């Protein structure tokens, strides 16, 4: 078997994206998405949130995919808007003793793991992630036990318990460099949970990777055929793709990268340039703010027969709301707890990654034909 051979995985470890009931159902998540606010309601909640953040010595860290109001509030009150890892690092290094994490559950857990002495709150604790849901710890531990000869590398989009079982955690920006590093050391890898990201990394590095069969419900819906049709409408557009997307989409990309790397590609683009963006459309808010002279088009997630051709947005991210920020700060709801032993073990694989990136800053550079290099301050690192 060659190093680049894709190793088939038993259906025993191929999980559905969500079940039909409870908080793991996307219909349930969409049902909890808050109604649109009037201007007066929005302004009142923004002001109240800012007052409570100051009174509680708290800071708001928001992901690129949450509502634009939350992103604006974070920036206006000294917080940050970034990817999941930078959210946790920012919270760890900030003097505030209370962190409000606007995102999904694993992000709150990561913040707590890196800042165990701080209070970590979330606007809605039921906001979760299909990748996290699709990799339950009991089944994942059995998978790892069945392959003890492999280094366990997990994506950030996993629970604290799964991270505690891993040797390394990676983000989409540093995964290529870390897997290549492990390959050069002769290591075989057990990868989880996103199969698309894993396949992309395997193709780029030639590493021997045994993969868990998870997927992001948003990125998994991008269609290569529909993207090709859109490209023909905008022949001069550059294609930006998150590597959680299917191969047929990734193959058409000018830049494949993390949220921060895709954002930087737009910022560094020429004035008036057009970009087709294949990732959660929540990122469009920050892209438009930082690159107002660029034309941004959402990549389609469905075909002509569908009722919606471009609705790439995570229902759990959409559950985050200004009212939730007010409630968690005023009432203490939505606090994130991580078992101390699990947190200690999980911190090991996260710290290992942080140390690697610190020692190898080039790990965060997209190398697609030299199109993207370095980073832009304030937009995150992973």
C-alpha positions as CSV (number, residue, x, y, z in Angstrom):
1,X,0.0,0.0,0.0
2,X,1.4,3.4,-1.0
3,X,1.5,6.3,1.4
4,X,-1.1,8.2,-0.7
5,X,-3.6,5.3,-0.8
6,X,-7.0,6.2,0.6
7,X,-7.8,3.6,3.2
8,X,-11.5,2.6,3.2
9,X,-13.3,2.9,6.5
10,X,-16.0,0.7,7.9
11,X,-19.5,2.0,7.8
12,X,-19.5,1.4,11.5
13,X,-17.7,4.8,11.7
14,X,-19.6,6.6,9.1
15,X,-22.1,8.8,10.9
16,X,-25.2,10.6,9.7
17,X,-24.9,14.4,9.9
18,X,-27.7,14.7,12.4
19,X,-30.6,12.7,13.7
20,X,-34.3,13.4,13.3
21,X,-35.1,15.0,16.7
22,X,-33.8,17.0,19.6
23,X,-31.1,19.7,19.5
24,X,-29.1,17.7,16.9
25,X,-31.7,18.4,14.3
26,X,-31.1,21.3,11.9
27,X,-34.9,22.0,11.9
28,X,-34.8,22.4,15.6
29,X,-31.8,24.8,15.3
30,X,-33.5,26.9,12.7
31,X,-36.6,27.0,14.9
32,X,-34.5,28.7,17.6
33,X,-33.1,31.3,15.3
34,X,-34.2,34.7,16.8
35,X,-36.6,36.9,14.8
36,X,-35.2,40.0,13.0
37,X,-35.0,43.0,15.2
38,X,-36.3,46.5,14.5
39,X,-33.7,49.3,14.5
40,X,-34.8,50.5,17.9
41,X,-34.6,47.0,19.4
42,X,-31.2,46.4,17.9
43,X,-29.8,49.7,19.2
44,X,-31.2,49.1,22.7
45,X,-29.7,45.6,22.9
46,X,-26.4,46.7,21.5
47,X,-26.2,49.4,24.2
48,X,-27.3,47.1,27.0
49,X,-24.8,44.4,25.9
50,X,-22.0,47.0,25.9
51,X,-22.9,48.2,29.3
52,X,-23.0,44.6,30.7
53,X,-19.7,43.7,29.1
54,X,-18.1,46.6,30.9
55,X,-19.8,46.0,34.2
56,X,-18.9,42.3,34.3
57,X,-15.3,42.8,33.2
58,X,-16.2,40.7,30.2
59,X,-15.0,40.5,26.6
60,X,-17.0,39.3,23.6
61,X,-15.2,37.0,21.1
62,X,-17.2,36.3,18.0
63,X,-16.8,33.9,15.0
64,X,-16.9,35.2,11.4
65,X,-20.0,33.1,10.9
66,X,-22.3,34.7,13.5
67,X,-24.7,37.5,13.0
68,X,-23.1,40.8,11.9
69,X,-24.5,42.7,14.9
70,X,-22.5,40.4,17.2
71,X,-19.4,40.9,15.1
72,X,-19.8,44.7,15.3
73,X,-20.5,44.6,19.0
74,X,-17.3,42.6,19.6
75,X,-15.2,45.0,17.7
76,X,-16.8,48.1,19.2
77,X,-16.2,46.8,22.8
78,X,-12.6,45.7,22.5
79,X,-13.3,42.1,21.7
80,X,-12.4,40.2,18.5
81,X,-13.9,38.7,15.4
82,X,-12.0,35.7,14.1
83,X,-11.8,32.0,13.6
84,X,-12.2,29.5,16.5
85,X,-8.6,29.1,17.5
86,X,-7.9,32.9,17.6
87,X,-11.1,33.3,19.6
88,X,-9.7,31.0,22.3
89,X,-6.2,32.5,22.1
90,X,-7.6,36.1,22.4
91,X,-9.7,35.1,25.4
92,X,-6.7,33.4,27.0
93,X,-4.5,36.4,26.6
94,X,-7.1,39.1,27.5
95,X,-7.2,40.5,31.0
96,X,-11.0,40.0,31.2
97,X,-12.1,37.3,33.6
98,X,-15.3,36.6,31.8
99,X,-15.4,35.5,28.1
100,X,-18.6,35.6,26.1
101,X,-18.1,33.3,23.1
102,X,-20.5,33.8,20.2
103,X,-20.2,30.7,18.1
104,X,-20.8,27.0,18.6
105,X,-20.2,24.7,21.6
106,X,-16.8,23.4,20.7
107,X,-15.5,27.0,20.5
108,X,-16.8,27.7,24.0
109,X,-15.1,24.5,25.2
110,X,-11.8,25.5,23.5
111,X,-11.9,28.9,25.3
112,X,-12.5,27.2,28.6
113,X,-9.7,24.6,28.0
114,X,-7.2,27.4,27.4
115,X,-8.6,29.6,30.1
116,X,-9.8,27.2,32.9
117,X,-9.7,29.9,35.5
118,X,-12.0,32.2,33.6
119,X,-15.8,32.2,33.3
120,X,-16.9,31.3,29.8
121,X,-20.4,32.1,28.7
122,X,-22.3,31.5,25.5
123,X,-25.5,33.2,24.1
124,X,-27.0,29.7,23.5
125,X,-25.4,26.5,24.8
126,X,-27.5,24.4,22.3
127,X,-25.6,25.9,19.4
128,X,-23.5,23.0,18.2
129,X,-21.7,21.6,15.1
130,X,-22.4,18.7,12.8
131,X,-18.7,17.7,12.8
132,X,-18.8,17.6,16.6
133,X,-22.1,15.7,16.7
134,X,-20.8,13.2,14.1
135,X,-17.8,12.2,16.2
136,X,-19.1,10.9,19.6
137,X,-16.3,10.1,22.0
138,X,-17.2,6.4,22.7
139,X,-17.2,5.4,19.1
140,X,-14.2,7.6,18.4
141,X,-12.2,6.0,21.2
142,X,-13.0,2.6,19.9
143,X,-11.8,3.6,16.5
144,X,-8.5,4.9,18.0
145,X,-8.1,1.8,20.1
146,X,-8.4,-0.3,16.9
147,X,-5.5,1.5,15.3
148,X,-2.9,2.1,18.1
149,X,0.0,2.5,15.6
150,X,-1.4,5.8,14.3
151,X,-1.0,9.4,15.5
152,X,-4.4,10.8,16.3
153,X,-5.0,14.2,14.6
154,X,-8.3,15.9,15.1
155,X,-9.8,19.0,13.7
156,X,-10.7,21.9,16.0
157,X,-14.4,21.2,15.3
158,X,-14.6,18.4,17.9
159,X,-15.6,18.1,21.5
160,X,-13.2,18.5,24.5
161,X,-13.5,14.8,25.1
162,X,-12.4,14.0,21.5
163,X,-9.5,16.4,21.8
164,X,-8.5,14.7,25.0
165,X,-8.1,11.5,23.1
166,X,-5.9,13.1,20.4
167,X,-2.2,13.6,20.0
168,X,-2.6,16.7,17.9
169,X,-5.3,19.3,17.2
170,X,-5.2,21.2,14.0
171,X,-7.1,24.0,12.3
172,X,-7.7,24.3,8.5
173,X,-4.8,26.8,8.2
174,X,-2.1,24.7,9.8
175,X,-3.3,21.2,9.1
176,X,-1.2,20.8,5.9
177,X,2.0,21.8,7.6
178,X,1.4,19.6,10.7
179,X,0.4,16.5,8.7
180,X,3.4,17.0,6.5
181,X,5.6,17.3,9.5
182,X,4.2,14.0,10.9
183,X,4.6,12.3,7.5
184,X,8.3,13.4,7.3
185,X,8.8,11.7,10.7
186,X,7.3,8.5,9.3
187,X,4.1,8.6,11.2
188,X,0.8,7.1,10.1
189,X,-2.2,9.2,10.9
190,X,-5.7,8.6,12.2
191,X,-7.7,11.7,11.1
192,X,-11.1,13.0,12.3
193,X,-13.7,14.1,11.7
194,X,-14.1,16.0,8.4
195,X,-13.6,13.6,5.4
196,X,-13.3,16.4,2.8
197,X,-10.6,18.3,4.7
198,X,-8.9,15.0,5.4
199,X,-8.9,14.0,1.7
200,X,-7.6,17.4,0.6
201,X,-4.7,17.1,3.1
202,X,-4.0,13.5,2.0
203,X,-3.9,14.6,-1.6
204,X,-1.6,17.5,-0.9
205,X,0.8,15.7,1.4
206,X,0.7,12.0,0.4
207,X,0.4,11.0,4.0
208,X,-0.9,7.7,5.1
209,X,-4.3,8.7,6.6
210,X,-7.1,6.6,8.0
211,X,-10.2,8.9,8.0
212,X,-13.3,9.3,10.1
213,X,-16.3,10.0,7.8
214,X,-17.7,13.2,9.1
215,X,-18.7,16.4,7.2
216,X,-19.9,20.0,7.8
217,X,-23.5,20.4,6.8
218,X,-22.7,23.7,5.2
219,X,-19.6,23.0,3.2
220,X,-20.8,19.5,2.2
221,X,-23.6,21.1,0.3
222,X,-21.5,23.1,-2.2
223,X,-21.8,21.6,-5.7
224,X,-19.0,21.4,-8.2
225,X,-21.5,21.5,-11.2
226,X,-23.3,24.6,-9.8
227,X,-20.0,26.3,-9.1
228,X,-18.8,25.6,-12.7
229,X,-22.0,27.2,-14.1
230,X,-21.5,30.3,-11.9
231,X,-17.9,30.6,-13.0
232,X,-19.1,30.8,-16.6
233,X,-21.3,33.8,-15.6
234,X,-18.3,35.5,-14.0
235,X,-15.3,34.3,-16.1
236,X,-12.9,36.7,-14.4
237,X,-13.8,35.9,-10.8
238,X,-11.4,34.3,-8.4
239,X,-12.7,31.2,-6.6
240,X,-12.1,31.0,-2.8
241,X,-12.9,27.7,-1.2
242,X,-12.8,26.3,2.4
243,X,-11.2,22.9,2.4
244,X,-14.2,21.3,4.2
245,X,-15.9,21.4,0.8
246,X,-16.2,18.4,-1.6
247,X,-13.3,17.7,-4.0
248,X,-15.3,18.8,-7.1
249,X,-15.5,22.3,-5.5
250,X,-11.9,22.4,-4.1
251,X,-10.5,21.5,-7.6
252,X,-11.9,24.7,-9.0
253,X,-10.4,27.0,-6.4
254,X,-7.8,29.7,-6.9
255,X,-7.3,29.8,-3.2
256,X,-8.1,27.0,-0.7
257,X,-7.8,28.1,2.9
258,X,-9.3,28.8,6.3
259,X,-11.7,31.6,7.0
260,X,-8.9,34.0,7.8
261,X,-6.9,33.0,4.7
262,X,-9.9,33.5,2.5
263,X,-10.6,36.9,4.1
264,X,-7.0,37.9,3.4
265,X,-7.3,36.8,-0.2
266,X,-10.1,39.3,-0.7
267,X,-8.4,42.1,1.2
268,X,-5.2,41.6,-0.9
269,X,-7.2,41.4,-4.2
270,X,-7.2,44.2,-6.8
271,X,-9.7,47.0,-6.5
272,X,-12.9,46.0,-8.3
273,X,-12.0,42.3,-8.4
274,X,-14.8,39.7,-8.2
275,X,-14.7,36.8,-5.9
276,X,-16.9,33.7,-5.6
277,X,-16.8,32.5,-2.0
278,X,-17.4,28.9,-1.0
279,X,-17.8,29.0,2.8
280,X,-20.5,30.0,5.3
281,X,-22.0,33.2,4.2
282,X,-21.6,34.7,7.6
283,X,-18.1,35.7,6.6
284,X,-19.5,38.1,4.0
285,X,-20.2,40.7,6.7
286,X,-16.6,41.1,7.6
287,X,-15.4,40.7,4.0
288,X,-17.6,43.6,2.9
289,X,-16.3,45.8,5.8
290,X,-12.6,45.1,5.1
291,X,-12.8,45.0,1.3
292,X,-15.6,47.4,0.3
293,X,-14.3,47.8,-3.3
294,X,-14.6,44.1,-4.1
295,X,-17.5,42.2,-5.6
296,X,-18.4,39.2,-3.5
297,X,-20.6,36.4,-4.8
298,X,-21.8,33.4,-2.7
299,X,-21.1,30.0,-4.1
300,X,-24.3,28.0,-4.7
301,X,-25.2,25.1,-2.5
302,X,-28.0,23.6,-4.6
303,X,-29.3,23.1,-8.1
304,X,-31.9,24.8,-10.3
305,X,-34.7,22.7,-8.9
306,X,-34.0,23.8,-5.3
307,X,-35.9,26.6,-3.6
308,X,-32.7,28.3,-2.6
309,X,-29.5,28.4,-4.7
310,X,-27.3,30.1,-2.1
311,X,-28.1,29.7,1.5
312,X,-24.9,28.5,3.0
313,X,-25.3,29.3,6.6
314,X,-24.9,27.2,9.7
315,X,-28.3,27.0,11.6
316,X,-26.4,26.7,14.9
317,X,-24.3,29.8,14.3
318,X,-27.6,31.6,13.5
319,X,-28.9,30.8,17.0
320,X,-26.4,33.4,18.5
321,X,-28.2,36.6,19.2
322,X,-27.9,40.0,21.0
323,X,-30.6,38.9,23.4
324,X,-28.5,35.9,24.3
325,X,-25.5,38.1,25.1
326,X,-27.7,40.2,27.4
327,X,-29.1,37.1,29.1
328,X,-25.9,35.3,29.7
329,X,-24.3,38.4,31.2
330,X,-27.3,39.5,33.2
331,X,-28.5,36.1,34.4
332,X,-25.3,34.0,34.2
333,X,-26.9,31.5,31.8
334,X,-25.0,29.6,29.2
335,X,-21.9,28.9,31.2
336,X,-19.4,26.4,29.7
337,X,-18.0,23.7,31.9
338,X,-15.3,21.2,31.0
339,X,-14.2,18.4,33.2
340,X,-10.8,19.3,34.7
341,X,-9.1,16.1,33.7
342,X,-10.5,16.2,30.2
343,X,-9.6,19.8,29.9
344,X,-6.0,19.1,31.0
345,X,-5.6,16.3,28.4
346,X,-7.3,18.3,25.7
347,X,-5.0,21.3,26.4
348,X,-2.0,19.1,25.5
349,X,-3.0,18.6,21.9
350,X,-4.0,22.3,21.5
351,X,-0.7,23.5,23.1
352,X,1.3,21.2,20.9
353,X,-0.3,22.8,17.8
354,X,0.2,26.3,19.2
355,X,3.9,25.6,19.9
356,X,4.3,24.2,16.4
357,X,2.8,27.3,14.7
358,X,4.9,29.5,16.9
359,X,8.1,27.7,15.8
360,X,7.0,27.4,12.2
361,X,5.1,30.6,11.3
362,X,5.2,29.6,7.6
363,X,2.7,26.9,8.6
364,X,-0.1,29.6,8.3
365,X,0.7,30.5,4.7
366,X,-1.3,29.4,1.8
367,X,1.1,28.2,-0.9
368,X,-1.2,27.9,-3.9
369,X,1.1,29.2,-6.5
370,X,2.3,31.9,-4.2
371,X,-1.0,33.7,-4.4
372,X,-1.3,34.3,-0.7
373,X,1.4,34.9,1.8
374,X,1.6,36.1,5.4
375,X,-1.3,37.4,7.5
376,X,-3.3,40.5,8.1
377,X,-3.4,41.8,11.7
378,X,-6.9,41.6,13.3
379,X,-8.4,39.0,11.1
380,X,-7.2,35.9,12.9
381,X,-4.6,33.2,12.4
382,X,-6.3,29.9,11.8
